[in-house]
Each structure stands twice: as C-alpha cells, then as structure tokens.
Amino acid sequence: MTSRKRYAIVGTGSRAGMYVEALTVTYRETAELVAFCDLSQVRMNWYNQQLQSRSNMPAVPTYLASQFDQMITDTKPDIVIVATMDSTHHLYIIRAMELGCDVITEKP
C-alpha cells in the first residue's frame, strides 16, 4: 500500500471546506489531514468539530498564523494547501517551499 500524503491547510475560511472534505472523506485512503493554520482559532475549532461529528475523526492540531513555521516543524506535512486571502498567498507559498513542503494553492 502506498503511504498516505500528509496535508496541512492554511486558511480556514469557507473555501477550506472543499479541501477538508476531499482529504477526510473522498481521498481518506491516500491523504491525511495533519493541521490547520489560520488567524482565527474559532474557525479552526469549527472545522475540528466538523471532523469529529461528521467523519468521526480526531481533531487535528491548530496553529495561529504566527506559528506557521512551528506547524511545519511539529506536523511535518508533505503538502501545504494555501487557502488564505489572496494578498497573503505568496507569503505562505514561499515559506512552505523554503521549509521543504510542496504547495497547492487556488490562485497566485
């Protein structure tokens, strides 16, 4: 069996929902959601509640935006999904690649 790829999601607004669904339901056999990172702890908590109630999955660690590097160190994602507001995409894309992660993002 192929090992599952590890994903972290940065930005937990409404657009993040399609990624959470894909990682935890559709591609659950090949993907593992390992962390959320956002400016809002409330939004990250909401997604964790959804994981627990809908998918019967444990909550994943949450990191505030200022803890991005720590998230990478702690959770070691293979891929970072950047779903933040457009004006900050480049910050997370560049830093994730500098830290050795692949990146998925919606737009530049």
C-alpha positions as CSV (number, residue, x, y, z in Angstrom):
1,M,0.0,0.0,0.0
2,T,1.2,3.5,-0.8
3,S,1.8,5.7,2.3
4,R,-0.7,8.5,2.7
5,K,0.4,12.0,1.9
6,R,0.3,14.5,4.9
7,Y,-1.5,17.8,4.3
8,A,-1.8,21.0,6.3
9,I,-4.4,23.6,5.4
10,V,-3.5,27.3,5.9
11,G,-6.6,29.5,5.9
12,T,-9.9,28.0,7.3
13,G,-12.5,30.3,5.7
14,S,-15.4,28.8,3.7
15,R,-13.1,27.8,0.8
16,A,-11.2,25.4,3.0
17,G,-14.3,23.2,3.3
18,M,-13.8,21.6,-0.1
19,Y,-10.2,20.6,0.9
20,V,-11.2,19.3,4.3
21,E,-14.0,17.2,2.6
22,A,-11.6,15.9,-0.1
23,L,-8.8,15.0,2.4
24,T,-11.0,13.4,5.1
25,V,-13.7,11.7,3.0
26,T,-13.1,11.4,-0.7
27,Y,-9.4,10.7,-0.6
28,R,-9.2,9.4,3.0
29,E,-7.3,6.3,2.0
30,T,-4.4,8.3,0.4
31,A,-4.5,11.6,2.3
32,E,-4.1,12.6,6.0
33,L,-5.0,16.0,7.3
34,V,-2.4,16.9,10.0
35,A,-3.0,20.5,10.9
36,F,-5.0,23.8,10.5
37,C,-3.4,27.2,10.5
38,D,-5.3,30.4,10.5
39,L,-5.7,33.9,12.1
40,S,-8.9,32.7,13.7
41,Q,-8.9,30.0,16.4
42,V,-12.7,30.0,16.2
43,R,-12.7,28.9,12.5
44,M,-10.1,26.2,13.2
45,N,-12.2,24.9,16.1
46,W,-15.3,24.8,13.9
47,Y,-13.5,22.6,11.4
48,N,-12.3,20.3,14.1
49,Q,-15.8,20.0,15.4
50,Q,-17.0,19.1,11.9
51,L,-14.2,16.4,11.7
52,Q,-15.3,14.9,14.9
53,S,-19.1,14.9,14.3
54,R,-19.3,14.2,10.6
55,S,-16.2,12.0,9.9
56,N,-15.7,10.6,13.4
57,M,-12.1,11.7,13.2
58,P,-10.0,13.2,16.0
59,A,-9.3,16.9,16.0
60,V,-6.1,17.9,14.3
61,P,-3.6,20.4,15.8
62,T,-4.3,24.1,15.3
63,Y,-1.8,26.8,14.8
64,L,-2.2,30.6,14.6
65,A,-0.8,32.3,11.5
66,S,2.2,33.5,13.5
67,Q,3.0,29.8,14.3
68,F,3.3,28.7,10.7
69,D,6.9,27.5,11.0
70,Q,6.2,25.7,14.2
71,M,3.3,23.9,12.5
72,I,5.6,22.6,9.8
73,T,8.2,21.5,12.4
74,D,5.6,19.8,14.6
75,T,3.4,18.1,12.0
76,K,5.8,17.6,9.0
77,P,3.3,17.9,6.2
78,D,4.3,16.8,2.7
79,I,1.9,19.3,1.2
80,V,0.6,22.7,2.4
81,I,-2.7,23.8,1.0
82,V,-2.8,27.6,0.9
83,A,-6.4,28.9,1.1
84,T,-5.8,32.3,2.7
85,M,-6.9,35.6,1.4
86,D,-5.2,36.4,-1.9
87,S,-2.9,39.1,-0.5
88,T,-1.1,36.6,1.7
89,H,-0.8,33.6,-0.6
90,H,2.7,34.4,-1.6
91,L,3.9,34.5,2.0
92,Y,2.8,31.0,2.8
93,I,3.7,29.5,-0.6
94,I,7.3,30.8,-0.4
95,R,7.8,29.9,3.2
96,A,6.3,26.4,2.8
97,M,8.6,25.7,-0.1
98,E,11.6,27.1,1.9
99,L,10.7,24.6,4.6
100,G,10.7,21.7,2.2
101,C,6.9,21.3,1.5
102,D,5.1,21.0,-1.8
103,V,2.2,23.5,-2.1
104,I,-1.3,23.6,-3.5
105,T,-3.0,26.9,-3.9
106,E,-6.0,28.2,-5.7
107,K,-4.5,31.2,-7.5
108,P,-1.5,33.4,-7.3
